[in-house]
Amino acid sequence: MTKKVMLINATDSEEIRVATLVDGLLSDFDIEFVHNEKIKGNIYKARVIRVDTSLQAAFVHYGGQKNGFLPIGELPRDLVSADGRRGRIQDLLNRDQEIMVQAVREEIGTKGAMMTAQISLPGRYLVLTPGNPLNGISRKIESREEREHFKRLIDELEIPKNFGVIVRTASLGVTKEDFQRDLEFLLDTYKEVQSRYKHRQGPGLVWQEDDVVTRTLRDGFSSDMEEVHIDDLDTFHAAQSFFKRTMPQFQSVLKHHTGKKPLFSKYQTDEQIDRIYARRVNLPSGGALVLDQTEALVAVDVNSGKTSGEGVEDMAFKTNMEAAEEVARQLRLRDLAGLIVIDFIDMKKDGHNRAVMERLVECLKEDKARMEVGKINSFGVLVMTRQRLRPSIHQVTHESCPTCQGTGQVKSMEALVLSVVRRLKSMLSRDGVAEVRLKLAPAVAMAVLNQKRKDLAELESAHDTRILVMADMDVNYGDMTAEIERREEESEKPAPAKAERMPDPDEETVVLGGDTPISFDKALGSKNGENGKAPKAPKEPKAEIKYDRRDAQRAALDERERLRALFESAKPLALANLEDGEAPAPEPEAAAAAEAPAEKPAGRGRGRGRGKAPAPEAKAPEVKAPEAETVQVKAPAPKAPVVPAAPPPPPAEPPAFDPSLVTNLRRPKLSAPVPAEAPAAPAPRPRGRPRKNPKAEAVVPEPPKVDDVLALAKRPVKAKSMAAPEPVPAVEAEPKAEAKPKRKPAARKPKS
């Protein structure tokens, strides 16, 4: 006699486990997590979102993450036409129409839940079907006598109009009073459902199915169950109330487990549960089952073990008989549904094939799901289908491996290393890659650095790129993340501040024919700003400044020549006013510009202060810049003052300009003298504002202005050495009454 025991583990608040043991062997197992409650059996108030005429189905929103699928075959009878024929779904349902639906299948992957509008409320012995007045009996009750007995009991029940009932398999051996009590409970439940549906605003849950403990006791408890052990006190009290309401005669089987040892460990159930998740299941004769679940079907392969019996045929028959029993048990434990293909070991005798198939069908009778079983064909393959009652144990407790993505296999290390190098070459084939940073799993990163070190170095030198391979624990085995930095991005970054260096005179100044260096800013801006400084212009981006060095040099040279021509035109008038002393040595340019004939005897002129003319063929030697030049000028000897009768008339012109009083701070020009025929005329100023050289920062002495020179020439001063850089102090002028007017030199006639 078999012994059946039910174990309910509810001590953990996160999950509830229910196991059924037959002679100590796990026969049925169910688990439910609190955060992942099942929706199968729940009743919702839904709204029609879309009616698909091609599928003849509607998509309804019931408050879940995805819309439910409602085919036309699941519509209630009150929506069908009067003659009983179902029309088109677009004529029965409209968009935004509200309808009561019940979930008949959980959400699986990307598929939404399957819905039905034919509501059914399950009880312990009966199933109430509102809107469907037809009565029925479970298919699992095959005895003709039992079916007639249940039919008479249903006719005696007080079933309201437009309601129907279905007798369940657990009703074997019950009385009419049990049926009537269960029917009244179901009718009260449906009234509450109707009330909640009317008061519900918008789509959402109306009635929730019982928890896993109550559902297991309601659907899985049978009269041959000897004990029901529950380790949680609250769950034990809930089970007591359920038994008292539905089957008070079985309250004695409830047991509260209070031992120190866990309930599942006491009956050695944990080890059997762990074997549920294994891909390989061993058989007693040495063979094994290999189960693989795919999207479309479940494949079961039966492998032979050690040889036993008289020959190969007997060994195959014995292994297949054990496999038939274990396959039926594994389908029930793992809740594998859909198309199932079983590959048995080939057997030559037809009697053996028939016996294996009959054994499989007999073991599947204990399963509550609907099934269709085929025959073993000539290839030893049997095809069957099974209804899904609840989500698979693997789907509830497992998730796809991030490393193998659910395939169960990963690439070898050599293949991974080559794959990384190929992907790296593909990245470097693009132009402008400055740096590549690879993040790999630690094992893969070490293999790449050790095995492909030479290849990485060659890639860096060939593409002028830096490659960094880093180990990251967060990267899955076989995955790779890459960060690419381009050269354009580097140029956009702000350049680091460079240390200031001393200005280079060659870059900031221009040397004109051996004269003192003049900066571009001074040469170009002396006319534009105060003290020789050009007015500040608004700053512009450096990229827009286009500076031509030749234009600045040409402008500085023109300004230099204009000032020199001004000084040369004033020298003949200044030399005529010198009465005593030696005149300063004329510059090479002045000697070349004189119109006097060459080799003229000295002392022929009338001027007292004239000196000897320099040799015309004398070449100016290379002279270093002296620190200062001194010019000694003798003041004219004073004579006895003569008091005139009347003051002389004021001079019509200002005193003659004396160029000797001007401080010459520039060195003599060593370039070739200017021909005498070329008149010294001021050069035209360049058009537009000369551009400023941003590199010209040197500060040099500023050339004297013409106005300042004329102001100094109006008042005679004493001769002073020009070595001192300080400005010449003002000298008091003598009274005009005592001053003797100077005699103008007679104009010399040119020779004919």
Rosetta blueprint (number, residue, H / E / L):
1 M L
2 T L
3 K L
4 K E
5 V E
6 M E
7 L E
8 I E
9 N E
10 A L
11 T L
12 D L
13 S L
14 E L
15 E E
16 I E
17 R E
18 V E
19 A E
20 T E
21 L E
22 V E
23 D L
24 G L
25 L E
26 L E
27 S E
28 D E
29 F E
30 D E
31 I E
32 E E
33 F E
34 V L
35 H L
36 N L
37 E L
38 K L
39 I L
40 K L
41 G L
42 N L
43 I E
44 Y E
45 K E
46 A E
47 R E
48 V E
49 I E
50 R E
51 V E
52 D E
53 T L
54 S L
55 L L
56 Q L
57 A E
58 A E
59 F E
60 V E
61 H E
62 Y L
63 G L
64 G L
65 Q L
66 K L
67 N L
68 G E
69 F E
70 L E
71 P E
72 I H
73 G H
74 E H
75 L L
76 P L
77 R H
78 D H
79 L H
80 V L
81 S L
82 A L
83 D L
84 G L
85 R L
86 R L
87 G L
88 R L
89 I H
90 Q H
91 D H
92 L H
93 L L
94 N L
95 R L
96 D L
97 Q L
98 E E
99 I E
100 M E
101 V E
102 Q E
103 A E
104 V E
105 R E
106 E L
107 E L
108 I E
109 G L
110 T L
111 K E
112 G L
113 A L
114 M E
115 M E
116 T E
117 A L
118 Q L
119 I L
120 S L
121 L E
122 P E
123 G L
124 R L
125 Y L
126 L E
127 V E
128 L E
129 T E
130 P E
131 G L
132 N L
133 P L
134 L L
135 N L
136 G E
137 I E
138 S L
139 R L
140 K L
141 I L
142 E L
143 S L
144 R H
145 E H
146 E H
147 R H
148 E H
149 H H
150 F H
151 K H
152 R H
153 L H
154 I H
155 D H
156 E H
157 L L
158 E L
159 I L
160 P L
161 K L
162 N L
163 F E
164 G E
165 V E
166 I E
167 V E
168 R L
169 T H
170 A H
171 S H
172 L L
173 G L
174 V L
175 T L
176 K H
177 E H
178 D H
179 F H
180 Q H
181 R H
182 D H
183 L H
184 E H
185 F H
186 L H
187 L H
188 D H
189 T H
190 Y H
191 K H
192 E H
193 V H
194 Q H
195 S H
196 R H
197 Y H
198 K H
199 H H
200 R L
201 Q L
202 G L
203 P L
204 G E
205 L E
206 V E
207 W E
208 Q L
209 E L
210 D L
211 D L
212 V H
213 V H
214 T H
215 R H
216 T H
217 L H
218 R H
219 D H
220 G H
221 F L
222 S L
223 S L
224 D L
225 M E
226 E E
227 E E
228 V E
229 H E
230 I E
231 D L
232 D L
233 L H
234 D H
235 T H
236 F H
237 H H
238 A H
239 A H
240 Q H
241 S H
242 F H
243 F H
244 K H
245 R H
246 T H
247 M L
248 P H
249 Q H
250 F H
251 Q H
252 S H
253 V H
254 L E
255 K E
256 H E
257 H L
258 T L
259 G L
260 K L
261 K L
262 P L
263 L H
264 F H
265 S H
266 K H
267 Y L
268 Q L
269 T L
270 D H
271 E H
272 Q H
273 I H
274 D H
275 R H
276 I H
277 Y L
278 A L
279 R L
280 R E
281 V E
282 N E
283 L L
284 P L
285 S L
286 G L
287 G L
288 A E
289 L E
290 V E
291 L E
292 D E
293 Q E
294 T L
295 E L
296 A L
297 L E
298 V E
299 A E
300 V E
301 D E
302 V E
303 N E
304 S L
305 G L
306 K L
307 T L
308 S L
309 G L
310 E L
311 G L
312 V H
313 E H
314 D H
315 M H
316 A H
317 F H
318 K H
319 T H
320 N H
321 M H
322 E H
323 A H
324 A H
325 E H
326 E H
327 V H
328 A H
329 R H
330 Q H
331 L H
332 R H
333 L H
334 R H
335 D L
336 L L
337 A L
338 G E
339 L E
340 I E
341 V E
342 I E
343 D E
344 F L
345 I L
346 D L
347 M L
348 K L
349 K L
350 D H
351 G H
352 H H
353 N H
354 R H
355 A H
356 V H
357 M H
358 E H
359 R H
360 L H
361 V H
362 E H
363 C H
364 L H
365 K L
366 E L
367 D L
368 K L
369 A L
370 R L
371 M E
372 E E
373 V E
374 G L
375 K L
376 I L
377 N L
378 S L
379 F L
380 G L
381 V E
382 L E
383 V E
384 M E
385 T E
386 R E
387 Q L
388 R L
389 L L
390 R L
391 P L
392 S L
393 I H
394 H H
395 Q H
396 V H
397 T H
398 H L
399 E L
400 S L
401 C L
402 P L
403 T L
404 C L
405 Q L
406 G L
407 T L
408 G L
409 Q L
410 V L
411 K L
412 S L
413 M H
414 E H
415 A H
416 L H
417 V H
418 L H
419 S H
420 V H
421 V H
422 R H
423 R H
424 L H
425 K H
426 S H
427 M H
428 L H
429 S L
430 R L
431 D L
432 G L
433 V E
434 A E
435 E E
436 V E
437 R E
438 L E
439 K E
440 L E
441 A L
442 P H
443 A H
444 V H
445 A H
446 M H
447 A H
448 V H
449 L H
450 N H
451 Q H
452 K L
453 R H
454 K H
455 D H
456 L H
457 A H
458 E H
459 L H
460 E H
461 S H
462 A H
463 H H
464 D L
465 T L
466 R E
467 I E
468 L E
469 V E
470 M E
471 A E
472 D L
473 M L
474 D L
475 V L
476 N L
477 Y L
478 G L
479 D L
480 M E
481 T E
482 A E
483 E E
484 I E
485 E E
486 R E
487 R H
488 E H
489 E H
490 E H
491 S H
492 E H
493 K L
494 P L
495 A L
496 P L
497 A L
498 K L
499 A L
500 E L
501 R L
502 M L
503 P L
504 D L
505 P H
506 D H
507 E H
508 E H
509 T E
510 V E
511 V L
512 L L
513 G L
514 G L
515 D L
516 T L
517 P L
518 I E
519 S E
520 F H
521 D H
522 K H
523 A H
524 L H
525 G H
526 S L
527 K L
528 N L
529 G L
530 E H
531 N H
532 G H
533 K L
534 A L
535 P L
536 K L
537 A L
538 P L
539 K L
540 E L
541 P L
542 K H
543 A H
544 E H
545 I L
546 K L
547 Y L
548 D L
549 R H
550 R H
551 D H
552 A H
553 Q H
554 R H
555 A H
556 A H
557 L H
558 D H
559 E H
560 R H
561 E H
562 R H
563 L H
564 R H
565 A H
566 L H
567 F H
568 E H
569 S H
570 A H
571 K H
572 P H
573 L H
574 A H
575 L H
576 A H
577 N L
578 L L
579 E L
580 D L
581 G L
582 E L
583 A L
584 P L
585 A L
586 P L
587 E L
588 P H
589 E H
590 A H
591 A H
592 A H
593 A H
594 A L
595 E L
596 A L
597 P L
598 A L
599 E L
600 K L
601 P L
602 A L
603 G L
604 R L
605 G L
606 R L
607 G L
608 R L
609 G L
610 R L
611 G L
612 K L
613 A L
614 P L
615 A L
616 P L
617 E L
618 A L
619 K L
620 A L
621 P L
622 E L
623 V L
624 K L
625 A L
626 P L
627 E L
628 A L
629 E L
630 T L
631 V L
632 Q L
633 V L
634 K L
635 A L
636 P L
637 A L
638 P L
639 K L
640 A L
641 P L
642 V L
643 V L
644 P L
645 A L
646 A L
647 P L
648 P L
649 P L
650 P L
651 P L
652 A L
653 E L
654 P L
655 P L
656 A L
657 F L
658 D L
659 P H
660 S H
661 L H
662 V L
663 T L
664 N L
665 L L
666 R L
667 R L
668 P L
669 K L
670 L L
671 S L
672 A L
673 P L
674 V L
675 P L
676 A L
677 E L
678 A L
679 P L
680 A L
681 A L
682 P L
683 A L
684 P L
685 R L
686 P L
687 R L
688 G L
689 R L
690 P L
691 R L
692 K L
693 N L
694 P L
695 K L
696 A L
697 E L
698 A L
699 V L
700 V L
701 P L
702 E L
703 P L
704 P L
705 K L
706 V H
707 D H
708 D H
709 V H
710 L H
711 A H
712 L H
713 A H
714 K L
715 R L
716 P L
717 V L
718 K L
719 A L
720 K L
721 S L
722 M L
723 A L
724 A L
725 P L
726 E L
727 P L
728 V L
729 P L
730 A L
731 V L
732 E L
733 A L
734 E L
735 P L
736 K L
737 A L
738 E L
739 A L
740 K L
741 P L
742 K L
743 R L
744 K L
745 P L
746 A L
747 A L
748 R L
749 K L
750 P L
751 K L
752 S L
